[in-house]
Amino acid sequence: MKTIYHFNEAQPIIVSSHSGGLINDQRQVIGTCDLGQHLTTSALAQDKQKQLYFVTAQGLLAFSAAYFVKLHYFSNLQLNTPIKWGKVKKHHGTGSYSTKHQFLYKLPLEHACQIVGQGEDIFHHTWLRTITGNWLKKSDLWLDGQPLITQKHDLKQKETIIVNPQGTIAVNSYGQKPQLIEARRRLPVKAIMEDVFGNEYLQVAANLFIPSTDCLLHSLPEHLPLQHPYQLTTENINQMFWQVQNGCEAASLLMGLHYHHHLVNCDYQEFINTMPLAADYNPYHGFGGSPYENVKGRFEAIFPPALLAWGRNYTALRDLNGADTIELIAALKRGNPVLTYVTTNFTPPDPDNYPWGKTYKNNHAVLLDGFSEDLFHVSDPIDGHYWLNKAVFMQAYAVRKWAIEIE
């Protein structure tokens, strides 16, 4: 533990969190604090993980567990002209604080807010002041006028077709200069891109990008009749944006739960932490390893029996094992998205043998959330929202026909 800031005079603080435990330099718990308890701090300290602590006579208290009574933690406010718009780009969300660094509430990914100015904290880090008078960390926000579409993925698609009957809105890399592109237009794909919030786009010209959710991917027909889509408005959780290599089943389940307004205040990281792990690494018993890394001899996935048991802690789930196209569409017509087991990029299955039996190395899960005459729409934890031919979907799905309706 290293002291990094000394106050000119002792500062009174108020404990604002039930987790107000006191520790010593060796991070051992030596006491507790009551909510609303008054303490005095002389300095701020930092551990090896860059976590801040108040230095008090009673011990070290986490910086997030209290706020100042008199000291203004933020200062040097410079007002914007005109007011700017910003959105939260940190996948965990960001905290909103008062001038005295009292934590007020958490803002989720893509939450929009009006920014009236900027200032700095006592360490000279830049913070932004909102129109409501609260402070947000500048590094956690995207501001209007900054580049929006920045990340490039490996090109797996050379061409696309606009499926949305209303067409799609194309924008430049700043999310500006919108223009309408009509339905059924066939366009070349120069790159698959991602914006700062983890949403997928297709680059179709030098500085022109369209959202993947309006597009047909993977296999394009010679001619596509006008489609009349039925689509549930689900979110997309990008597992790679969260740096979770093997979390497709958890992401698909949480997207379905959120659609029905379950666990709305639970983010992907928090949900992953509740996922049952299999002591024997058998994915039928729980998750077979770590969501964050691949280990030889293990299979990092969770299969329907274990996923059903886990998911039923939060809502009713219907096991659609063996469901055909008609049954999948019936679930969607009931207003319920369907978690389906397929293959990555809907490629041919790549089987391998494990102690529990045959398993496909290119295992993947997506949330089925829409259909039309010829197409299915999915929310893919790797590639975002998009349309694909029913035949392409069924070829990958039919290998196992594992599906779970989320009610």
Secondary structure, 3 states (H helix, E strand, C coil): CEEEEEEEEEEEEEECCCCCEEECCCCCEEEECCCCCEEEEEEEEECCCCCEEEEECCEEEEHHHEEECCCCCCEEEEEEEEEEEEEECCCCCEEEECCCCCEEEEECCCCEEEEEEEEECCCCCEEEEECCCCEEEHHHEEECCCCCEEEEECCCCCEEEECCCCCEEEECCCCCCCEEECCCCEEECCEEEEECCCCEEEEEECCEEEEHHHEECCCCCCCCCCCCCEECCCCCCCCCCCCCCCCHHHHHHHHHHHHCCCCCCCCHHHHHCCCCECCCCCCCCCECCECCECCCCCCCCCCHHHHHHHHCCCCCEEECCCCCHHHHHHHHHCCCCEEEEEEHHHCCCCEEEECCEEEECCEEEEEEEEECCCEEEEEECCCEEEEEEHHHHHHHHCCCCCEEEEC
